[in-house]
């Protein structure tokens, strides 16, 4: 999202990231990765679990329970319009932009 943020904002899209990491860790991550959008902390993973963005995942050959890379779009009325789970970063923004007509 970082590299596409200007065009997403121009299309009226606000990007927020949510992570299970604590705020201090997120601040360092955002600085280290030059992120230009806000990261929110879901330290108890409550939001991820409620939104279905928590489950079995495999990272580096190891399977565990944890947050699933997901994208949820919410319209200006606060209604969830799309929810994509297990998102592959490559090509995701282009597909999302096409889906949203942005």
LINSUL-V877698 format. One line per field, one symbol per residue. ss: DSSP state (h for helix, s for strand, l for the rest). psi: psi as a letter, one per 30 degrees, with the letter a starting at -180 (. if undefined). Layout:
ss->???
psi->???
This chain:
ss->lhhhhhhhhhlllllsssslllhhhhhhhhhhlllllssssllllhhhhhlllssssssllssssssllssssslllllssssssllllllhhhhhhhhhll
psi->eefgeeeeefggkkkkkklflleeeeeeeeeeghkglkkkkheggeeeeegghkaklkkhfkklkakkjlkkkklffgkkeljklhkkejfeeeeeeeefh.
